[in-house]
Amino acid sequence: MDTLNARKIFKFWLPLAGTWLMMSLEGPFIAAIIARLVDPKFNLAAYGVAFSFALIVEAPVIMMMTASTSLVKDYQSLQKLRQYTWMLNGVITIAMLILIIPKIFFFITIDLIGLPENVAKLTHVATIILLPWPGAIGFRRFYQGVLIRNHATRRVAFGTGIRLISMASTALGLFVFTKLPGVYIGTAALSAGVTVEAISTRIMVGKILGRIKTAPDIRAEKEAPLTFKFINKFYYPLALTSMLTLGVHPLITFFIGKSHMALESLAVLPVVSSFVFLFRGIGLSFQEAAITMLGSSKANDRVIYKFATALGATLAAALIITAITPLAQLWFSKVSGLSVELTGLALTPLLIMGLFPASTVLISMQRAILVKAGKTSLITNATIIEVLTIISVLYIGIIHLSAIGVVAAASAFLSGRLAANTYLYFKTH
C-alpha cells in the first residue's frame, strides 16, 4: 500500500461510514413512525424487545464481514468461507424458528421478562415478521467483506442505500395504506430492507467473484489452503464476541422489566439507542477499514491512529453538544414523535452515553489490531468483561438503587464499554 495520509484514509473509509450512517437512520425512522400510530408506548416497547431477539439470533454471523475481509484471498478460501456462512445461516434460522414457538416465546416474554400480555402478543408477531432478518444479514455481510477486501467500498454504500430506500418505502406504504400496529410496520420494513440489500450486494459482487475464480493461485508455497478447522479457530472468538455483546440485550430487557418506570423505559430505550447509533455507527465502520489498511508500515499505522483519535473526539463532542442543547429535545419530541413524558425521560440516558461514540472508535481500532495479529480470543475476553460489567451495573442500579430502567441501562452500556477498552489497551500496547 502507498504512503497513507488523512485524505487517503478518509476516501477509503467514507463509503463505509456512509453505509453505517444510513443503517443508523433505520432505527430513528421506524421509531418515528411507530410513535405516530395507535398505542405508541406499547408498540415501541414491543419493537424494542422483538429487535433485541433478532439481534441475539443474528449474533453468530454479525462478524462475517470481518472474517471475509481478512480471509478471502483466493477462490478456494472464498468457497470454503461461503460454505461456512451458509451453514451458520441455516443454524440461526432454525434457532429463530424455535424461538417463535408460542409456548417457548410467551414463557420468555411473560414469565421471565414480565411483559404485559398485550405487549408480548405484539412482540410475538413482530418476531415472526423478522424471521428473514438473521439469514439475510449473514449472507450480505459475507459479500460485503469481499467487496471491502477488493477496495469496492462504494458498492457497499450503494447496497445500503438500496436497503434504506426499500425499508422506507415499505414503512411508508404500510403506514399510509394499512391500519397495522406500528410494531408490525416497523419489523416488516426492516425485513424487506435487509433482504433487498442482500440480493443487491450479491449482484454487485458478481464481477469480483468472477475475477477471483479465474485469478492464479497467489498463496505462498508453505501456506495451506483454508480449512473449516482454521475458520473455526479464527471465527469462533469473533462469533462468541457478537453473541455476548448482542446476547446481553435480552438480559437488559429482563432487568428493565423489573425496574422503576419499566414500560416507559422499554419504550424509550430503542429510541435513545437508535439515536446514539447515528454517532457510534460511524465508529464501528472504521473497523474493517483499519483491518484493510493496517500493517503496511509503522508510519502508515501512526497516521491511521491519529485519524481514529480525531474521529472519536469529533463524534463524542457532537453527541455531547446535542445532549446538552435543545437539539436533543427537538429530536425526541418533533422528529421521533415522543410524548412530553417520554422525551423528558430520554434526555438523561442520552447525556450519560455521550462518550460512547469515542469508546466505539477506540474498540474498533483495538479489534482491528488484534484481528490483523490473529489474536481474536483477546477480543472475546474483552467482551466478557464488558458484559459482566453491564450486568453488574444493571443489578446494582435497578435492584439495589431502584434506578429508572433506561438510566441504569445507559450507565451500564458506557461502563461496560470503558471496561473493555481498558482491558484491550494493555493487550495492544
Stockholm file with secondary structure:
# STOCKHOLM 1.0

chainA/1-429         MDTLNARKIFKFWLPLAGTWLMMSLEGPFIAAIIARLVDPKFNLAAYGVAFSFALIVEAPVIMMMTASTSLVKDYQSLQKLRQYTWMLNGVITIAMLILIIPKIFFFITIDLIGLPENVAKLTHVATIILLPWPGAIGFRRFYQGVLIRNHATRRVAFGTGIRLISMASTALGLFVFTKLPGVYIGTAALSAGVTVEAISTRIMVGKILGRIKTAPDIRAEKEAPLTFKFINKFYYPLALTSMLTLGVHPLITFFIGKSHMALESLAVLPVVSSFVFLFRGIGLSFQEAAITMLGSSKANDRVIYKFATALGATLAAALIITAITPLAQLWFSKVSGLSVELTGLALTPLLIMGLFPASTVLISMQRAILVKAGKTSLITNATIIEVLTIISVLYIGIIHLSAIGVVAAASAFLSGRLAANTYLYFKTH
#=GR chainA/1-429 SS CCCCCHHHHHHHHHHHHHHHHHHHHHHHHHHHHHHTSSSHHHHHHHHHHHHHHHHHHHGGGTTHHHHHHHHCCSHHHHHHHHHHHHHHHHHHHHHHHHHTSHHHHHIIIIIISCCCHHHHHHHHHHHHHTTTHHHHHHHHHHHHHHHHHTTCHHHHHHHHHHHHHHHHHHHHHHHHHCCCCHHHHHHHHHHHHHHHHHHHHHHHTHHHHHHHHHSCCCCCTTCCCCCHHHHHHHHHHHHHHHHHHHHHHHHHHHHHHTSBTHHHHHHHHHHHHHHHHHHHHHHHTHHHHHHHHTTSCHHHHHHHHHHHHHHHHHHHHHHHHHHHSHHHHHIIIIISCCCHHHHHHHHHHHHHGGGHHHHHHHHHHHHHHHHHHTCHHHHHHHHHHHHHHHHHHHIIIIIITCCBHHHHHHHHHHHHHHHHHHHHHHHCC
#=GC SS_cons         CCCCCHHHHHHHHHHHHHHHHHHHHHHHHHHHHHHTSSSHHHHHHHHHHHHHHHHHHHGGGTTHHHHHHHHCCSHHHHHHHHHHHHHHHHHHHHHHHHHTSHHHHHIIIIIISCCCHHHHHHHHHHHHHTTTHHHHHHHHHHHHHHHHHTTCHHHHHHHHHHHHHHHHHHHHHHHHHCCCCHHHHHHHHHHHHHHHHHHHHHHHTHHHHHHHHHSCCCCCTTCCCCCHHHHHHHHHHHHHHHHHHHHHHHHHHHHHHTSBTHHHHHHHHHHHHHHHHHHHHHHHTHHHHHHHHTTSCHHHHHHHHHHHHHHHHHHHHHHHHHHHSHHHHHIIIIISCCCHHHHHHHHHHHHHGGGHHHHHHHHHHHHHHHHHHTCHHHHHHHHHHHHHHHHHHHIIIIIITCCBHHHHHHHHHHHHHHHHHHHHHHHCC
//
